[in-house]
Amino acid sequence: MIDSAEMVKKVFTQKSGRVETNKGDKFYNDLFDQAKKRLSSLRAQEPLKDIDMMDVIESEGVNRRDFMKWVSATTATLMLPPMFAPLVAEATELMNRVPVIWIELQDCAGNSEALLRSAAPTVDDLLFDVLSLEFQETLQAAAGHDADKQLEEAVHHFKGKYLLFVEGAIPMANNGQYGTIGAMGETFHDHLIRMAKDSAAVVAVGTCATFGGVPAAAPNPTGAVGVMDLVKGKPIVNIPACPANPANMVGVILHFVLTGQIPELDSLLRPKFAFGYRIHDNCERRAHFDAGEFVEEWGDEGAKNNFCLYKVGCKGPMTFNNCSIVRYNEGTNWPIGVGRGCIGCSEPDFWDKYAYERPMADAKIKAPTGGVEKTVDEFGLGLLTATTVGIGVHAIASAVAGKKSDEGEE
């Protein structure tokens, strides 16, 4: 019989269950030198947008001390040691050297709204004032042929240098005719492929762009797919969630400004700094799960005491994201914090697999009971059950890499 302690140790040290946060002195020293050269090269270039980052920050009432706190937090978020903080600060001031083209396809514009609806802008939000956003349909004044001309000029002028942000899925049914764009009626598919061709990298923002999202939900009449199903031969970064958190978008851009490269990705092309851990492992209600304390139905005593939401459908054990750390609405809160379980929106096929208010019938997650009075081995096995399922679900999702499953939920 396998020793339970060894089983627990094996699960918690599996490669798919953790993120390597310390790559050794040589790796970081080499990366530091690379970043210094990169920033020196950018500083020698003419800014694409005549806006000074520190002027923007000060005009919004953010003092230097608060900015440096944000820099320290962002450096840690990017999984970089503290010595990188001065370079991260410099990178924020040089973001107006990196052009960004943002296109919208089959979407609700929720990711754009996440950037724009800031009552009291954070540093993350303010960085988009500095960023050289060469094309963004929600923000720009141009329309019709004028918008087409603006886009073409940006692609031509910044050929091979721009980051292409893509929001929304791509409908492939009926020869792509479910989605057309521009004065010439170009299909979303052709538009994406043409825009991606001359980009430095493609960033798919939101679950629609990454895995098809809500448009790809069964029966998927438009044949919606994600960016990575179509774009080949280009670096692709997936930033799923519905909507994606602006902090994660900023993190990807900052990493590119800092190093000239996209960040380290998981098997679903998500940046590990943001999607390296399960919601379940960083949840403020995790202690209640471990103690067997659950909300049994909405409005009961468990709900009033912030008990675990797993029994009313929280998919935190199957979901990888940093929502509990970064949060939304200027860092105010997140779904579980307001009493609503996670629906797994950063996972492939989430709408069909996770978005309902009951536990997964086949998850077999047995919540421990007895709390702290359980023996260490029993407690460990309880954790083992939950963790194994979480890792197993993630491994399966990684294997299909965003492809639609033919099996439905019973």
C-alpha positions in Angstrom: 0.0 0.0 0.0 1.3 3.5 -0.9 2.1 5.7 2.1 -0.4 8.6 2.2 2.3 11.1 3.1 4.3 10.1 0.0 1.1 10.4 -2.1 0.5 13.9 -0.9 4.2 14.8 -1.5 4.1 13.4 -5.0 1.0 15.4 -5.9 2.3 18.7 -4.5 5.6 18.4 -6.3 4.3 17.5 -9.7 5.5 19.8 -12.5 1.9 20.6 -13.5 1.0 21.5 -10.0 3.5 24.2 -9.3 5.4 27.0 -10.9 9.2 27.3 -10.6 9.7 30.7 -9.1 13.5 30.5 -8.6 15.5 29.7 -11.7 18.9 30.4 -10.2 21.4 33.2 -10.1 22.8 32.7 -13.6 19.4 32.8 -15.2 18.4 36.0 -13.5 21.8 37.7 -14.0 21.7 36.9 -17.7 18.1 38.1 -17.9 19.0 41.3 -16.0 21.8 42.1 -18.6 19.4 41.3 -21.4 16.7 43.7 -20.0 19.3 46.5 -19.5 20.3 46.3 -23.1 16.7 46.1 -24.3 15.7 49.2 -22.3 18.8 51.1 -23.4 17.8 50.3 -27.0 14.2 51.5 -26.5 15.3 54.7 -24.8 17.4 55.6 -27.8 14.2 55.4 -30.0 11.8 58.3 -30.5 8.7 57.8 -28.4 5.6 56.9 -30.5 3.4 58.9 -28.1 4.4 62.2 -26.5 3.2 61.4 -23.0 5.4 61.1 -19.9 4.4 58.3 -17.6 5.3 60.1 -14.4 3.3 63.2 -15.5 0.3 61.0 -16.0 0.7 59.3 -12.6 1.1 62.6 -10.8 -1.9 64.2 -12.5 -4.0 61.4 -11.2 -2.8 61.9 -7.6 -0.5 58.9 -7.5 2.7 59.8 -5.7 6.1 58.4 -6.2 6.0 56.2 -3.1 2.7 54.6 -4.3 4.2 54.1 -7.7 7.2 52.3 -6.3 5.0 50.1 -4.2 3.2 49.1 -7.4 6.6 48.5 -9.1 7.6 46.1 -6.3 4.3 44.3 -6.4 4.5 44.0 -10.2 8.1 42.8 -10.1 7.0 40.0 -7.8 3.9 39.2 -9.9 6.2 38.7 -12.9 8.1 36.2 -10.8 11.3 38.4 -10.9 13.6 39.0 -8.0 13.7 42.4 -6.3 16.8 43.5 -8.2 14.6 43.9 -11.3 12.4 46.6 -9.7 14.4 49.6 -11.1 14.2 48.0 -14.5 10.4 47.4 -14.2 10.0 51.1 -13.3 12.1 52.1 -16.3 10.1 49.8 -18.5 6.8 51.5 -17.5 8.2 54.8 -18.7 9.2 53.3 -22.1 5.9 51.7 -22.9 5.3 54.5 -25.4 8.0 52.9 -27.6 6.1 49.7 -28.2 3.2 49.9 -30.7 0.0 48.0 -30.0 -2.8 47.2 -32.5 -6.1 46.0 -30.9 -8.7 44.3 -33.0 -12.2 43.1 -31.9 -13.9 40.0 -33.4 -16.8 37.9 -32.1 -17.1 39.4 -28.6 -19.0 41.6 -26.2 -16.1 44.1 -25.8 -16.0 43.2 -22.1 -12.2 43.2 -22.1 -12.1 46.7 -23.6 -14.7 47.8 -21.0 -12.5 46.3 -18.2 -9.8 48.7 -19.2 -12.1 51.7 -19.7 -14.5 51.5 -16.7 -12.1 52.8 -14.0 -13.6 55.1 -11.4 -10.3 55.7 -9.7 -7.5 54.5 -12.1 -4.8 52.3 -10.8 -1.3 52.4 -12.2 -2.3 49.4 -14.4 -5.0 51.5 -15.9 -2.9 54.6 -16.4 -0.3 52.6 -18.3 -2.8 52.4 -21.2 -2.7 56.2 -21.4 1.0 56.0 -22.1 0.9 52.9 -24.3 1.1 53.6 -28.0 -2.3 52.2 -29.0 -2.2 52.6 -32.7 -5.7 51.1 -33.4 -8.6 50.3 -31.1 -12.1 50.4 -32.5 -13.8 51.2 -29.2 -11.6 54.2 -28.5 -10.9 55.7 -31.9 -12.9 58.4 -33.7 -12.3 57.1 -37.2 -14.9 54.8 -38.9 -15.5 53.1 -42.2 -12.8 53.7 -44.9 -10.9 56.1 -42.6 -10.6 53.4 -39.9 -9.4 50.9 -42.5 -6.8 53.4 -43.7 -5.6 54.0 -40.1 -5.2 50.3 -39.5 -3.3 49.7 -42.7 -0.9 52.6 -42.1 -0.2 51.3 -38.6 0.5 47.8 -39.8 2.8 49.0 -42.6 4.7 51.5 -40.4 5.3 49.2 -37.5 5.7 46.0 -39.5 7.3 43.3 -37.4 7.3 45.5 -34.3 3.7 45.7 -33.0 1.9 43.5 -30.5 -1.4 42.4 -31.9 -4.1 42.2 -29.2 -7.1 40.2 -30.3 -10.5 40.3 -28.4 -13.2 37.9 -29.4 -13.6 34.5 -31.0 -13.4 33.7 -34.7 -16.5 32.2 -36.4 -15.5 29.6 -39.0 -18.9 28.2 -40.1 -20.5 29.1 -43.4 -17.0 30.1 -44.7 -16.6 32.7 -41.9 -19.6 34.7 -43.0 -21.0 35.0 -39.4 -18.4 37.6 -38.8 -17.1 40.3 -41.2 -15.3 43.6 -40.5 -14.4 46.8 -42.2 -15.8 48.6 -45.2 -14.8 45.7 -47.5 -16.5 43.1 -45.4 -13.4 41.0 -44.7 -14.1 37.9 -42.7 -12.8 37.8 -39.1 -10.7 34.8 -40.1 -9.0 36.6 -43.0 -8.7 39.8 -40.9 -6.9 38.0 -38.1 -4.5 36.1 -40.3 -3.6 39.3 -42.2 -3.1 41.3 -39.0 -1.1 38.5 -37.3 1.3 38.1 -40.3 3.4 41.2 -39.6 3.1 41.3 -35.8 5.9 40.6 -33.3 3.5 38.5 -31.2 -0.2 37.9 -30.8 -2.0 38.4 -27.5 -5.4 36.8 -27.2 -7.4 38.7 -24.6 -10.4 37.1 -22.9 -11.8 33.6 -23.0 -13.5 34.2 -26.4 -10.2 34.9 -28.1 -8.3 32.2 -26.3 -10.6 29.2 -26.3 -13.8 30.3 -28.1 -15.6 31.3 -24.9 -19.4 31.9 -24.9 -19.7 32.0 -28.7 -18.2 28.4 -28.8 -20.7 27.0 -26.3 -22.7 24.1 -27.5 -24.1 23.8 -30.1 -21.7 26.5 -31.4 -23.7 27.4 -34.4 -21.1 29.8 -35.8 -18.2 27.4 -35.5 -16.4 29.8 -33.1 -12.7 29.0 -32.3 -9.9 30.7 -30.5 -6.8 32.5 -31.9 -4.4 29.7 -31.3 -6.5 27.3 -33.4 -5.8 29.5 -36.5 -2.6 31.5 -36.1 0.6 29.6 -36.7 4.2 30.5 -36.7 3.9 33.5 -34.3 4.4 33.7 -30.6 0.9 33.6 -29.0 0.0 34.6 -25.4 -3.4 33.6 -24.1 -4.9 35.8 -21.3 -8.3 34.1 -20.6 -11.0 35.1 -18.2 -14.4 36.8 -18.8 -13.2 39.5 -18.8 -9.4 39.3 -18.6 -7.9 41.3 -15.8 -6.1 44.5 -17.0 -3.2 43.8 -14.6 -2.5 40.6 -16.5 -2.6 42.5 -19.8 -0.1 45.0 -18.4 2.1 42.3 -17.1 2.5 40.7 -20.6 3.2 44.1 -22.2 5.7 45.0 -19.5 7.5 41.7 -19.9 7.8 42.4 -23.6 9.0 45.9 -23.1 11.5 44.7 -20.5 12.9 41.7 -22.4 11.7 41.9 -26.0 10.1 38.4 -25.4 6.8 37.0 -24.3 6.6 35.6 -20.7 7.0 31.9 -19.9 3.8 30.1 -20.8 1.9 27.0 -19.6 0.7 24.3 -22.0 -2.4 26.3 -22.8 -0.2 29.3 -23.7 -1.2 31.3 -20.6 1.5 33.3 -18.8 2.6 31.3 -15.8 2.9 34.5 -13.6 -0.9 34.9 -13.8 -2.2 31.4 -14.4 0.3 29.2 -12.5 -1.8 28.4 -9.5 -5.3 27.2 -8.8 -8.0 29.5 -7.5 -8.6 26.9 -4.8 -5.1 27.2 -3.5 -5.2 30.9 -3.0 -8.9 31.3 -2.0 -9.7 33.2 1.2 -12.4 30.5 1.9 -10.0 27.5 1.6 -9.8 27.0 5.4 -13.6 26.4 5.4 -13.2 23.7 2.7 -10.5 22.0 4.7 -12.7 22.1 7.8 -15.7 20.8 5.9 -17.7 24.0 6.3 -19.9 24.7 3.2 -22.7 26.9 1.9 -25.4 24.3 1.4 -27.9 26.7 -0.3 -28.0 30.4 -1.0 -28.8 32.5 2.1 -28.2 29.8 4.7 -26.0 30.3 7.8 -22.9 29.1 5.9 -23.4 31.8 3.3 -23.7 34.4 6.1 -20.4 33.1 7.6 -18.5 33.1 4.3 -18.2 29.3 4.2 -16.8 27.5 1.1 -18.9 27.7 -2.0 -17.9 24.4 -3.6 -21.3 22.7 -2.9 -23.1 25.5 -4.7 -21.0 25.2 -7.8 -17.7 26.9 -7.2 -15.1 25.6 -9.7 -12.1 26.9 -7.9 -10.5 23.4 -7.6 -10.4 23.1 -11.4 -9.5 26.7 -12.4 -6.1 28.4 -12.8 -6.0 32.1 -12.4 -4.8 34.9 -10.1 -8.2 36.5 -9.4 -7.9 36.1 -5.7 -4.6 38.0 -5.6 -5.1 40.7 -8.2 -8.9 41.1 -7.9 -11.1 43.4 -10.0 -12.5 47.0 -9.8 -9.3 48.7 -8.7 -8.4 45.7 -6.6 -11.6 45.9 -4.6 -13.0 42.4 -4.8 -13.5 39.2 -6.9 -16.4 36.8 -7.4 -15.8 34.5 -4.4 -15.2 37.5 -2.2 -18.8 38.7 -2.9 -20.3 35.3 -2.3 -20.4 34.0 -5.9 -18.5 30.8 -6.8 -15.9 30.7 -9.5 -17.3 29.5 -12.9 -13.9 28.6 -14.3 -14.0 31.3 -17.0 -10.2 31.0 -17.6 -10.5 27.3 -18.6 -11.3 25.9 -22.1 -15.0 25.2 -22.7 -15.9 26.7 -19.4 -19.4 27.6 -20.4 -20.3 24.0 -21.1 -18.2 22.3 -18.4 -18.3 24.6 -15.4 -20.8 27.4 -15.5 -23.6 26.0 -13.4 -24.5 26.1 -9.7 -23.7 22.6 -8.6 -20.5 20.6 -8.0 -19.2 18.5 -11.0 -20.9 15.1 -10.8 -17.8 13.3 -11.9 -15.2 15.4 -9.9 -15.3 13.0 -6.9 -13.9 15.7 -4.7 -14.7 14.6 -1.1 -14.5 17.5 1.2 -12.9 16.6 4.6 -15.0 16.6 7.7 -14.0 17.0 11.3 -11.7 19.9 10.6 -8.6 20.2 12.7 -9.5 17.1 14.8 -8.7 14.8 11.9 -5.3 13.0 11.9 -2.5 14.4 9.8 -2.8 11.4 7.4 -6.6 11.8 7.0 -6.2 15.5 6.5 -3.5 14.9 3.9 -5.6 12.4 2.0 -8.4 14.9 2.0 -6.1 17.5 0.4 -4.8 14.8 -1.9 -8.2 14.0 -3.3 -8.9 17.7 -4.1 -5.5 18.4 -5.5 -5.3 15.3 -7.7 -8.6 16.2 -9.3 -7.6 19.8 -9.9 -4.3 18.7 -11.5 -6.0 16.0 -13.5 -8.6 18.4 -14.9 -5.8 20.8 -15.8 -3.8 18.0 -17.5 -6.7 16.9 -19.6 -7.4 20.5 -20.6 -3.8 21.0 -21.5 -3.8 17.9 -23.6 -6.7 19.0 -25.8 -5.2 22.6 -25.9 -8.4 24.3 -26.5 -10.0 21.8 -28.9 -13.7 21.2 -28.4 -14.6 17.9 -26.7 -17.4 15.8 -28.2 -18.5 14.7 -24.7 -21.2 16.8 -23.0 -22.1 17.2 -19.4 -24.5 14.7 -18.1 
